[in-house]
């Protein structure tokens, strides 16, 4: 019984490690390497860089799976123009993000703000990982602490065990 | 107790699977609007026939605000419903002609019929951004105080009208009736 449980667990652990690795690989996969050629003019290199960063991190509301910089959608075009206008008018990144949030909500951010509504989105996977790890450790410790010598059987139980094991061998 | 912990993984799995299963059938396009229960953003534009129009010109009752464009095929699908509502006088419909050109918009209304009390021209899409519009068609319910109360993304056909809009409108009308 002891050995069976111990054998069972590492197989699970290997699966868990593989699954986690696959999940991490998927998470880090670039979402979009393409971007629309921008025809906007900037005074400084910094402004241009801010524009690129913002339009890469904001999501196109219409197409849903591309960022603003990668989308040809009408609303994405308008939002890029707005970002350009706001940068040139001297808005800070925070102000621009707030502008977007007030109109499109958390959805517009690829990295949503940490709020009560987005708590599960941010920490749900971590909570599941911790719960899963706790359960796995509990099972593992229980299996390890199982000591066969502590088990005593009376004659009737020994007989029943014999017949059960015998049945299994025949089956 | 032991039996309970034994079945706990199954219970957790079933609960999670149920949740995710439901998630599969949610419409990812139905996103909550940030403007619900907020006043309509201030605007000072013109109608598609060139008349100046601002918040003061909006109906002083519950009305529909429909985002449309002559390029927009789904708008043709919901058009008969909007026409019926206008003809039966069920609720005033105000249009926002979104990212379109006036002459094309006027042509479209000439060909298909005009259900709108008037259509606000938003060629640049700038007013659309203030409303949090993704694209035509979208329909909002705005109350007599100019506060946005409901939003529907994509086609407003008879089914959507019966199932979503009628209950929402009944509730809003009951609420404003009780307030008076």
HADDOCK unambig.tbl for C-alpha pairs under 7 A between the chains (distance, minus, plus):
assign (segid A and resid 61 and name CA) (segid B and resid 134 and name CA) 5.59 0.50 0.50
assign (segid A and resid 62 and name CA) (segid B and resid 134 and name CA) 5.01 0.50 0.50
assign (segid A and resid 62 and name CA) (segid B and resid 135 and name CA) 6.56 0.50 0.50
assign (segid A and resid 75 and name CA) (segid B and resid 134 and name CA) 6.24 0.50 0.50
assign (segid A and resid 75 and name CA) (segid B and resid 135 and name CA) 6.85 0.50 0.50
assign (segid A and resid 78 and name CA) (segid B and resid 125 and name CA) 6.64 0.50 0.50
assign (segid A and resid 102 and name CA) (segid B and resid 34 and name CA) 6.29 0.50 0.50
assign (segid A and resid 103 and name CA) (segid B and resid 34 and name CA) 5.77 0.50 0.50
assign (segid A and resid 103 and name CA) (segid B and resid 129 and name CA) 6.92 0.50 0.50
assign (segid A and resid 103 and name CA) (segid B and resid 130 and name CA) 6.11 0.50 0.50
assign (segid A and resid 103 and name CA) (segid B and resid 131 and name CA) 6.47 0.50 0.50
assign (segid A and resid 103 and name CA) (segid B and resid 132 and name CA) 4.64 0.50 0.50
assign (segid A and resid 104 and name CA) (segid B and resid 33 and name CA) 6.92 0.50 0.50
assign (segid A and resid 104 and name CA) (segid B and resid 34 and name CA) 6.13 0.50 0.50
assign (segid A and resid 104 and name CA) (segid B and resid 132 and name CA) 5.38 0.50 0.50
assign (segid A and resid 105 and name CA) (segid B and resid 34 and name CA) 5.80 0.50 0.50
